[in-house]
Amino acid sequence: MKSLKNLNWEIKTGIVLILISSIIYSSVYMIFQDAKSVFFYIGIDLAFIPLEALILVLVIERVISNKEKAIMMKKLNMVIGSFFSELGTDLLKEISSFDPDIDNIRNNLKVAMGWEEQNFSESSQILKNYDYSIPINPENENSIVLVKSLKSFLVDKRQFMLGLLENPNLLEHESFTDLLWAVFHLAEELEKRDTLDKLPKSDYQHLSLDIERVYSYLIYEWLQYMEHLMENYPYLFSLALRTNPFDPEAKIEIKD
């Protein structure tokens, strides 16, 4: 009896079910006195076991898996939302203000309340072929202002980004993980330089490529996130529209 108590609950349950089954079959035999029929139905039941296993594996397990995945993606989208609230939107606004060709795609990023899936799809296709170059010219004072501003901003958000990278759910969202690593890398590149004035031209070109990488990932993830908000959280979508970094007419105040 002591050893039985030490068995895990699955074995205990299995033993109980086998006993119940044996009692039922024994009762059927005692009532009808027909061993042939009893063994016939036992055979039928045994033959059906593989089909039951198939149903459990292919149907029920998939339903459970899809539900778990939906829960995980919901949590992940909360992480993405916190990223854009804390630094993503401001970072987009900062970098895009130095994009010489931003007017070419501005209309594709001025998401509106009436947008549908097709609008997001068309904008995504256009963004795939866009040139995200952010030229940094040491002779252009504005270029130096950009890298200095990015350094100050990203170094201040370093701990927040480290916290996001520790989230195990990010492994399920490869593109957003790539974005985080790109932003974190840019922050490190800027932080390691004691000064951003009078760097070699080749170094400015290297920083330009790092900024370009962040910019391209950031726009793509932002557009995906906006579509997610539109479909699932209308009140958050409304706020995102009123803080759209690509819409110069966007105002946080609700207009009549």
Backbone bond lengths (Angstrom), bond angles and torsions (degrees), N, CA, C in turn:
res aa  C-N    CA-C-N  psi(-1)  N-CA   C-N-CA  omega(-1)  CA-C   N-CA-C  phi
1 M - - - 1.470 - - 1.531 111.15 -
2 K 1.353 115.19 -37.18 1.460 119.49 -179.46 1.521 110.91 -65.52
3 S 1.358 115.61 -39.78 1.467 118.38 179.69 1.516 111.49 -66.97
4 L 1.335 116.94 -33.03 1.457 120.82 178.75 1.519 110.97 -64.78
5 K 1.319 116.90 -35.89 1.467 120.74 179.81 1.520 111.82 -68.28
6 N 1.332 115.20 -26.40 1.457 118.98 -179.12 1.530 112.59 -80.50
7 L 1.329 117.45 -12.05 1.464 120.37 177.96 1.514 110.07 -69.37
8 N 1.327 115.70 147.42 1.467 118.02 179.19 1.522 110.47 -71.41
9 W 1.323 115.18 168.61 1.467 119.37 -171.62 1.522 112.40 -67.52
10 E 1.340 117.73 -27.03 1.456 119.21 179.73 1.535 110.86 -65.25
11 I 1.335 116.45 -44.46 1.475 119.76 -179.85 1.525 110.25 -66.60
12 K 1.344 115.94 -41.25 1.463 119.03 178.24 1.525 110.71 -59.71
13 T 1.322 115.54 -44.75 1.462 119.80 179.63 1.523 111.21 -62.62
14 G 1.349 116.19 -41.06 1.465 120.40 179.18 1.516 112.06 -61.81
15 I 1.331 116.20 -43.07 1.463 120.46 179.36 1.527 111.12 -62.90
16 V 1.340 116.07 -43.84 1.469 120.48 179.76 1.522 110.90 -61.74
17 L 1.344 117.12 -43.28 1.464 120.90 -178.87 1.529 111.19 -66.09
18 I 1.324 117.07 -38.73 1.470 120.09 178.07 1.524 110.65 -64.74
19 L 1.331 116.56 -40.86 1.468 120.53 178.04 1.528 111.24 -63.20
20 I 1.340 115.70 -42.62 1.463 119.76 179.07 1.523 110.25 -62.27
21 S 1.336 115.91 -44.05 1.461 120.73 -179.81 1.532 110.46 -62.21
22 S 1.335 116.53 -43.50 1.469 120.42 179.69 1.523 111.19 -62.11
23 I 1.327 116.62 -40.65 1.463 121.17 179.26 1.524 110.78 -63.26
24 I 1.327 115.62 -42.79 1.468 119.86 -178.67 1.530 110.56 -64.47
25 Y 1.359 116.86 -47.59 1.463 119.56 -179.78 1.527 111.05 -63.81
26 S 1.329 116.71 -38.31 1.466 120.30 178.54 1.524 110.70 -64.47
27 S 1.326 115.44 -40.07 1.465 119.56 179.22 1.515 111.01 -65.05
28 V 1.353 115.87 -40.06 1.471 119.70 178.51 1.523 110.46 -61.94
29 Y 1.333 115.83 -42.85 1.473 119.14 179.99 1.525 111.32 -65.08
30 M 1.329 117.69 -42.39 1.457 121.92 -178.89 1.524 111.51 -64.81
31 I 1.331 116.14 -34.06 1.469 119.73 -178.42 1.525 111.06 -76.65
32 F 1.347 116.31 -46.64 1.476 119.46 -172.64 1.529 113.22 -100.34
33 Q 1.325 117.05 -12.29 1.469 120.90 178.16 1.537 112.33 52.54
34 D 1.323 115.17 42.36 1.472 119.68 -176.97 1.533 108.60 -133.08
35 A 1.321 115.95 86.91 1.464 121.04 -177.54 1.528 111.87 -63.15
36 K 1.351 115.83 -35.92 1.471 119.66 -178.26 1.524 111.11 -59.88
37 S 1.336 116.77 -44.72 1.468 120.19 -179.51 1.519 111.55 -67.95
38 V 1.342 115.49 -38.43 1.469 119.12 179.35 1.517 110.26 -60.99
39 F 1.362 116.41 -48.80 1.468 119.33 -179.71 1.532 111.60 -66.64
40 F 1.343 115.31 -30.67 1.467 118.80 177.61 1.533 110.52 -62.83
41 Y 1.321 116.15 -46.53 1.469 119.40 -178.57 1.523 111.92 -72.31
42 I 1.355 115.79 -30.10 1.466 118.18 173.55 1.534 109.51 -61.86
43 G 1.333 116.20 -42.81 1.465 120.47 177.91 1.516 112.54 -62.50
44 I 1.340 115.51 -41.08 1.466 119.53 177.94 1.524 110.75 -61.79
45 D 1.339 114.45 -43.89 1.470 118.96 -179.89 1.528 111.35 -63.47
46 L 1.329 116.40 -42.34 1.463 119.87 178.94 1.525 111.50 -63.67
47 A 1.330 115.16 -37.33 1.467 119.45 179.61 1.525 111.50 -65.83
48 F 1.333 116.03 -27.65 1.467 119.57 -177.47 1.537 112.33 -82.82
49 I 1.344 117.43 -13.70 1.470 120.47 -177.45 1.541 112.88 -57.60
50 P 1.361 118.68 -45.88 1.477 117.84 178.47 1.531 112.87 -59.74
51 L 1.349 117.02 -36.12 1.460 119.60 178.15 1.519 110.91 -67.54
52 E 1.323 117.03 -37.72 1.461 120.15 176.62 1.527 110.62 -63.07
53 A 1.336 115.27 -41.72 1.463 119.70 178.34 1.526 110.62 -62.15
54 L 1.350 115.82 -40.17 1.460 120.57 178.59 1.522 111.15 -61.81
55 I 1.329 116.09 -43.68 1.461 120.79 179.70 1.529 110.69 -62.82
56 L 1.343 115.55 -43.45 1.465 120.03 -179.99 1.522 111.44 -62.69
57 V 1.346 116.28 -44.16 1.466 120.57 -175.35 1.530 111.83 -72.08
58 L 1.343 116.32 -49.03 1.455 120.55 -172.08 1.526 114.42 -83.97
59 V 1.299 117.70 -27.73 1.463 119.91 -174.93 1.523 111.74 -105.98
60 I 1.336 115.40 -64.01 1.459 118.78 -174.79 1.524 111.76 -64.08
61 E 1.331 117.17 -43.38 1.461 119.96 179.88 1.529 111.41 -63.25
62 R 1.347 115.83 -37.43 1.461 118.76 179.14 1.524 111.16 -67.23
63 V 1.322 116.55 -39.07 1.468 120.19 177.72 1.524 110.54 -61.38
64 I 1.346 114.66 -44.76 1.463 119.21 179.26 1.527 110.48 -64.27
65 S 1.335 116.61 -42.32 1.457 121.22 -179.91 1.521 111.65 -62.35
66 N 1.340 116.57 -43.47 1.459 120.55 179.36 1.524 111.23 -64.13
67 K 1.325 116.29 -37.96 1.460 120.24 179.41 1.525 110.14 -66.18
68 E 1.338 116.25 -43.73 1.463 120.22 178.93 1.525 110.83 -64.22
69 K 1.337 116.03 -38.60 1.458 119.80 179.02 1.518 110.90 -65.88
70 A 1.338 116.88 -39.66 1.464 120.82 178.80 1.528 110.81 -63.14
71 I 1.337 116.22 -40.83 1.463 120.54 178.44 1.525 110.60 -65.05
72 M 1.346 115.88 -42.52 1.458 120.34 179.58 1.527 111.68 -64.05
73 M 1.358 116.96 -42.35 1.454 120.59 179.74 1.524 111.45 -66.16
74 K 1.331 116.56 -32.83 1.458 119.78 177.03 1.522 110.05 -64.30
75 K 1.337 116.00 -43.34 1.466 120.26 177.91 1.517 110.44 -64.82
76 L 1.338 116.30 -39.88 1.453 120.78 -179.03 1.521 111.12 -65.07
77 N 1.326 116.82 -40.23 1.463 119.72 177.98 1.525 111.75 -66.28
78 M 1.334 117.22 -27.24 1.454 120.24 173.26 1.525 110.29 -66.35
79 V 1.341 116.12 -38.39 1.467 120.93 177.34 1.527 110.16 -65.21
80 I 1.337 116.21 -44.50 1.468 120.89 178.73 1.526 110.21 -62.06
81 G 1.335 115.90 -39.63 1.456 119.83 178.32 1.512 111.91 -62.89
82 S 1.324 117.13 -41.70 1.463 120.00 178.59 1.524 110.86 -65.91
83 F 1.340 116.76 -33.80 1.462 120.32 177.61 1.522 111.15 -62.19
84 F 1.324 116.93 -48.22 1.462 119.68 -178.85 1.524 111.79 -69.77
85 S 1.323 117.11 -33.29 1.462 119.50 178.24 1.521 111.28 -68.09
86 E 1.331 116.05 -39.41 1.457 120.79 -174.83 1.520 113.02 -81.02
87 L 1.343 116.77 -41.20 1.469 117.55 -176.26 1.527 115.21 -148.36
88 G 1.331 118.43 -25.35 1.463 120.45 -173.33 1.521 114.48 -60.01
89 T 1.321 116.65 -48.39 1.466 120.43 -178.15 1.522 111.21 -64.91
90 D 1.328 116.81 -43.71 1.468 120.54 178.88 1.520 111.22 -65.25
91 L 1.324 116.15 -37.64 1.467 119.94 179.17 1.521 110.90 -66.26
92 L 1.327 116.71 -40.03 1.465 120.56 176.12 1.527 111.22 -61.49
93 K 1.299 114.98 -44.66 1.470 119.93 -178.89 1.523 110.93 -62.24
94 E 1.334 115.79 -40.12 1.464 121.07 -178.58 1.526 111.13 -66.89
95 I 1.331 116.27 -50.60 1.468 119.41 -176.09 1.526 111.20 -69.80
96 S 1.320 117.26 -43.23 1.467 119.96 -177.16 1.525 112.19 -63.99
97 S 1.336 117.16 -25.02 1.473 119.49 179.25 1.526 111.46 -68.58
98 F 1.350 116.62 -16.14 1.462 120.85 177.80 1.524 112.02 -106.29
99 D 1.323 116.27 7.19 1.458 121.14 178.61 1.526 108.83 -82.43
100 P 1.339 118.58 113.53 1.469 120.76 -176.25 1.530 113.89 -66.56
101 D 1.340 117.10 -19.64 1.462 120.57 -176.42 1.521 112.80 -113.04
102 I 1.313 117.28 18.32 1.464 120.18 -174.10 1.522 112.62 -59.68
103 D 1.317 117.62 -30.54 1.476 119.96 -179.23 1.525 112.29 -64.41
104 N 1.325 116.78 -20.36 1.464 120.15 179.96 1.528 112.43 -71.66
105 I 1.314 117.00 -22.19 1.473 119.68 -178.92 1.532 112.31 -123.17
106 R 1.316 116.97 2.90 1.466 119.24 -175.07 1.532 112.06 -58.32
107 N 1.320 116.65 -42.71 1.473 119.47 -179.12 1.528 112.23 -64.52
108 N 1.332 116.79 -28.32 1.464 120.59 178.17 1.524 112.21 -77.14
109 L 1.331 116.63 -9.68 1.460 121.06 -179.17 1.531 112.35 -115.52
110 K 1.303 115.74 -1.31 1.473 119.21 176.16 1.533 108.12 -86.05
111 V 1.319 114.05 71.82 1.470 120.97 -178.54 1.520 109.62 -59.60
112 A 1.327 115.85 137.95 1.465 120.93 -178.39 1.523 110.45 -123.68
113 M 1.313 116.04 165.16 1.457 122.04 -177.36 1.531 111.96 -60.09
114 G 1.323 116.54 -30.90 1.462 120.10 -176.78 1.521 114.84 -87.83
115 W 1.338 117.44 7.20 1.467 120.02 -178.66 1.526 111.12 -65.10
116 E 1.342 114.28 148.29 1.466 121.17 176.03 1.519 108.74 -122.63
117 E 1.316 115.83 178.90 1.468 121.00 -178.06 1.528 111.29 -56.91
118 Q 1.323 117.39 -36.44 1.458 120.94 -178.96 1.529 111.51 -64.11
119 N 1.334 116.95 -37.67 1.463 120.62 178.79 1.532 110.89 -62.08
120 F 1.315 116.19 -44.01 1.463 119.67 179.08 1.522 110.81 -66.70
121 S 1.326 116.97 -39.32 1.458 120.86 179.93 1.527 111.25 -63.77
122 E 1.325 116.71 -43.94 1.464 120.74 179.89 1.529 110.95 -65.00
123 S 1.317 116.78 -40.47 1.466 120.17 179.25 1.516 110.92 -65.70
124 S 1.324 116.83 -39.34 1.470 120.91 178.75 1.520 111.26 -61.51
125 Q 1.323 116.40 -40.81 1.467 120.43 179.33 1.524 111.30 -64.47
126 I 1.307 116.61 -40.95 1.471 120.78 179.16 1.518 110.78 -65.90
127 L 1.326 116.96 -40.25 1.463 121.24 -178.13 1.522 112.30 -67.72
128 K 1.336 117.37 -25.43 1.465 120.32 179.46 1.519 111.66 -63.72
129 N 1.318 117.08 -29.88 1.467 121.56 -177.02 1.524 112.91 -102.62
130 Y 1.313 116.65 10.86 1.465 119.89 -176.67 1.531 110.79 -83.00
131 D 1.329 115.39 147.41 1.461 121.85 176.73 1.533 108.52 -90.93
132 Y 1.329 116.54 110.41 1.463 121.63 -174.71 1.527 113.39 -91.30
133 S 1.299 116.68 16.41 1.461 120.53 -176.50 1.528 111.90 -60.91
134 I 1.311 114.79 132.48 1.468 122.01 173.71 1.527 106.20 -120.08
135 P 1.315 118.04 92.13 1.474 120.25 -175.70 1.529 111.77 -66.20
136 I 1.323 115.15 133.68 1.468 120.69 176.23 1.518 107.43 -115.83
137 N 1.282 114.37 110.48 1.463 121.86 -178.17 1.525 108.53 -109.66
138 P 1.342 117.77 119.71 1.470 119.90 -178.53 1.526 113.10 -60.48
139 E 1.318 116.68 -20.50 1.458 119.92 179.07 1.531 111.88 -86.62
140 N 1.320 115.22 -9.02 1.465 120.41 178.97 1.529 108.53 -99.98
141 E 1.295 115.94 114.42 1.464 120.70 -176.25 1.523 111.96 -61.40
142 N 1.335 116.41 -33.93 1.466 119.75 -179.77 1.532 112.04 -63.36
143 S 1.337 116.37 -34.73 1.457 120.31 178.44 1.524 110.88 -62.96
144 I 1.309 116.46 -43.28 1.459 121.32 179.40 1.527 110.01 -67.16
145 V 1.319 116.47 -36.11 1.465 120.79 177.34 1.530 109.77 -61.58
146 L 1.329 117.00 -39.89 1.461 121.45 -179.46 1.528 111.37 -62.14
147 V 1.341 117.43 -53.57 1.466 119.95 -176.22 1.524 111.24 -64.46
148 K 1.326 117.09 -35.47 1.466 119.66 177.89 1.528 110.91 -67.77
149 S 1.313 115.13 -40.36 1.466 119.77 178.92 1.520 110.77 -65.61
150 L 1.338 116.47 -42.12 1.461 120.65 178.75 1.528 111.05 -64.21
151 K 1.318 116.42 -40.26 1.462 120.04 178.99 1.521 110.70 -60.40
152 S 1.294 116.79 -49.99 1.466 121.28 -179.43 1.522 111.25 -60.30
153 F 1.326 115.77 -43.85 1.460 121.13 -176.07 1.530 111.33 -68.52
154 L 1.330 117.81 -48.35 1.458 121.35 -174.26 1.525 112.73 -73.15
155 V 1.324 117.06 -36.23 1.462 119.24 177.32 1.523 110.03 -63.69
156 D 1.313 116.28 -35.38 1.466 120.87 178.05 1.526 111.66 -67.31
157 K 1.338 117.40 -27.13 1.471 121.97 -178.18 1.529 112.28 -98.72
158 R 1.309 117.74 10.76 1.468 121.80 -174.50 1.527 112.41 -58.07
159 Q 1.313 118.15 -49.33 1.460 121.84 -177.71 1.525 111.15 -63.38
160 F 1.309 116.08 -37.53 1.466 119.46 178.00 1.524 110.73 -62.70
161 M 1.324 116.80 -43.57 1.471 120.59 -179.88 1.523 111.32 -66.88
162 L 1.329 117.14 -38.00 1.464 120.45 177.13 1.523 110.56 -61.26
163 G 1.324 116.25 -39.10 1.459 120.63 178.05 1.520 111.82 -62.80
164 L 1.328 116.74 -39.25 1.461 120.57 178.65 1.527 111.40 -66.98
165 L 1.324 116.67 -39.85 1.458 120.53 -178.50 1.527 112.17 -66.40
166 E 1.317 117.50 -20.85 1.463 121.54 178.77 1.520 112.37 -81.45
167 N 1.335 117.15 -7.42 1.458 120.75 -178.60 1.530 110.09 -75.54
168 P 1.344 119.09 117.15 1.472 121.13 -176.79 1.521 113.47 -66.03
169 N 1.335 118.07 -21.64 1.462 120.69 -179.35 1.524 112.34 -66.67
170 L 1.342 117.34 -19.60 1.460 120.24 -177.94 1.521 112.34 -64.31
171 L 1.326 116.95 -21.55 1.464 120.05 179.27 1.521 111.59 -62.29
172 E 1.331 116.60 -21.29 1.457 121.09 -179.44 1.530 112.66 -88.60
173 H 1.325 116.86 -2.19 1.471 120.31 -179.18 1.523 107.94 -130.99
174 E 1.317 115.63 84.30 1.458 121.67 -171.68 1.520 113.22 -61.46
175 S 1.328 117.74 -42.95 1.466 120.03 -175.99 1.524 111.54 -66.93
176 F 1.334 117.46 -38.85 1.464 119.27 178.72 1.530 110.57 -70.41
177 T 1.329 116.96 -35.13 1.462 120.06 175.50 1.517 110.36 -62.65
178 D 1.336 116.75 -41.23 1.471 120.77 176.64 1.523 110.76 -60.04
179 L 1.329 116.26 -40.21 1.464 120.35 178.58 1.524 110.60 -62.24
180 L 1.322 116.78 -47.08 1.467 120.41 -179.10 1.529 111.61 -60.23
181 W 1.331 116.05 -44.12 1.456 119.37 179.37 1.533 111.02 -64.66
182 A 1.317 116.58 -37.80 1.468 120.28 179.18 1.528 110.65 -64.80
183 V 1.329 116.97 -43.17 1.466 120.91 179.12 1.524 110.17 -66.54
184 F 1.319 115.97 -43.26 1.462 119.98 -179.69 1.526 111.03 -63.99
185 H 1.335 116.32 -39.19 1.466 120.26 178.15 1.526 110.82 -64.14
186 L 1.319 116.92 -43.42 1.463 120.03 178.46 1.527 110.74 -61.33
187 A 1.327 116.28 -41.59 1.468 120.15 178.68 1.522 110.71 -60.31
188 E 1.346 116.65 -42.00 1.466 120.02 179.59 1.522 111.56 -67.07
189 E 1.339 116.27 -42.24 1.468 119.96 179.20 1.531 110.60 -58.44
190 L 1.309 116.87 -43.78 1.462 120.88 -178.38 1.530 111.60 -72.28
191 E 1.335 115.62 -39.63 1.462 119.79 -176.87 1.532 111.55 -66.81
192 K 1.337 117.85 -36.05 1.461 121.17 -175.92 1.531 112.77 -70.43
193 R 1.314 117.65 -17.88 1.465 120.58 -179.65 1.530 109.59 -88.95
194 D 1.311 115.61 122.75 1.462 120.05 -179.07 1.524 111.41 -63.80
195 T 1.317 115.21 -35.35 1.461 119.85 177.75 1.524 109.34 -139.11
196 L 1.307 115.29 151.97 1.459 120.79 177.79 1.522 111.14 -110.36
197 D 1.318 116.28 7.70 1.460 121.95 176.84 1.526 110.08 -93.43
198 K 1.311 115.98 142.36 1.463 122.93 172.54 1.533 113.03 56.33
199 L 1.316 115.67 41.90 1.458 119.90 173.51 1.527 109.49 -82.03
200 P 1.333 117.63 159.40 1.474 118.98 175.33 1.528 110.46 -59.81
201 K 1.301 115.93 150.26 1.461 120.48 -179.66 1.521 111.31 -58.17
202 S 1.335 116.74 -38.42 1.462 120.82 179.26 1.527 111.47 -62.95
203 D 1.325 116.67 -32.13 1.463 120.33 179.64 1.522 110.83 -72.04
204 Y 1.330 115.91 -39.43 1.461 119.53 175.65 1.529 110.84 -62.91
205 Q 1.334 116.30 -36.98 1.467 120.13 177.57 1.534 110.64 -65.19
206 H 1.322 115.84 -37.95 1.467 120.12 177.79 1.534 110.39 -63.83
207 L 1.320 117.11 -44.84 1.468 120.67 178.19 1.524 111.12 -64.22
208 S 1.325 115.46 -35.30 1.458 119.84 178.43 1.522 111.03 -62.00
209 L 1.339 117.05 -41.07 1.460 120.93 178.54 1.529 111.17 -66.13
210 D 1.330 116.49 -37.43 1.468 120.10 178.20 1.527 111.06 -65.03
211 I 1.323 115.52 -40.92 1.465 120.31 178.43 1.524 110.33 -67.44
212 E 1.330 116.08 -40.35 1.465 120.95 178.35 1.533 111.09 -60.40
213 R 1.326 116.32 -41.35 1.466 120.67 179.00 1.525 110.83 -61.88
214 V 1.323 115.92 -46.75 1.469 120.56 178.75 1.524 110.66 -61.97
215 Y 1.302 116.49 -44.48 1.466 122.18 -176.72 1.523 111.42 -60.73
216 S 1.333 117.07 -45.10 1.470 120.63 -177.81 1.523 111.36 -66.96
217 Y 1.337 116.92 -43.96 1.476 120.08 177.20 1.518 111.27 -63.89
218 L 1.315 114.98 -41.09 1.464 121.12 -173.71 1.527 111.76 -65.43
219 I 1.324 117.09 -44.98 1.460 120.61 179.34 1.531 111.01 -62.58
220 Y 1.337 116.17 -43.99 1.466 120.18 -179.06 1.523 110.77 -61.61
221 E 1.337 117.54 -48.25 1.462 120.75 -178.55 1.524 111.34 -66.98
222 W 1.316 116.69 -35.16 1.463 120.12 178.94 1.523 110.46 -63.42
223 L 1.326 116.47 -43.41 1.469 119.96 -179.08 1.537 110.15 -65.80
224 Q 1.332 117.21 -40.72 1.464 120.89 177.39 1.528 110.67 -62.89
225 Y 1.313 115.48 -40.05 1.462 120.15 -178.78 1.527 110.67 -67.98
226 M 1.314 116.75 -38.36 1.474 120.44 178.04 1.528 110.33 -62.44
227 E 1.313 117.49 -39.69 1.467 120.70 178.10 1.527 110.49 -65.60
228 H 1.323 116.23 -39.88 1.470 120.42 177.61 1.527 111.02 -61.42
229 L 1.330 116.91 -42.78 1.468 120.28 179.54 1.524 110.90 -65.66
230 M 1.319 116.78 -40.82 1.461 120.51 -179.77 1.526 110.67 -59.98
231 E 1.332 117.00 -40.35 1.461 121.26 -175.46 1.525 113.19 -79.78
232 N 1.340 117.22 -27.88 1.458 119.26 -170.24 1.531 115.23 -120.91
233 Y 1.324 117.79 -28.20 1.464 119.72 -174.75 1.533 110.18 -136.91
234 P 1.328 117.38 82.20 1.471 120.94 -177.17 1.527 113.63 -57.04
235 Y 1.341 117.89 -37.00 1.464 119.97 -177.83 1.530 111.42 -69.87
236 L 1.353 117.30 -35.68 1.462 120.54 175.15 1.526 110.84 -72.85
237 F 1.313 115.97 -33.90 1.459 120.83 177.68 1.525 110.14 -63.95
238 S 1.323 116.52 -39.70 1.463 120.92 178.30 1.529 111.03 -60.36
239 L 1.331 116.19 -44.40 1.469 120.15 178.28 1.515 111.00 -64.53
240 A 1.352 117.07 -41.55 1.461 121.08 -179.84 1.525 111.55 -62.89
241 L 1.327 116.78 -35.96 1.469 120.16 177.31 1.523 110.77 -65.57
242 R 1.328 116.22 -37.54 1.464 120.56 -177.28 1.526 113.25 -80.33
243 T 1.346 115.84 -4.59 1.471 120.50 175.77 1.530 110.55 -125.20
244 N 1.331 115.84 22.61 1.461 121.48 -178.82 1.535 109.90 -60.05
245 P 1.341 118.24 117.67 1.469 120.55 -177.14 1.529 113.94 -68.84
246 F 1.328 117.10 -12.89 1.459 120.65 -178.76 1.532 112.90 -99.97
247 D 1.300 115.98 -3.52 1.466 120.59 -178.46 1.526 109.61 -108.78
248 P 1.337 117.86 103.01 1.468 120.55 -178.06 1.532 112.83 -64.94
249 E 1.328 116.53 -16.54 1.472 119.86 -179.55 1.528 112.17 -95.36
250 A 1.330 116.84 -0.49 1.462 119.59 -178.42 1.532 111.08 -67.68
251 K 1.306 117.13 132.66 1.450 124.14 179.42 1.518 109.72 -130.59
252 I 1.323 116.01 137.33 1.451 119.91 -178.91 1.532 111.72 -66.77
253 E 1.344 116.36 -29.60 1.462 119.73 -179.29 1.531 110.58 -70.06
254 I 1.322 115.48 141.51 1.479 121.61 177.09 1.525 108.31 -77.11
255 K 1.343 115.39 124.91 1.460 119.84 179.55 1.527 110.50 -89.06
256 D 1.306 115.73 153.36 1.478 120.47 177.95 1.518 109.44 -70.18
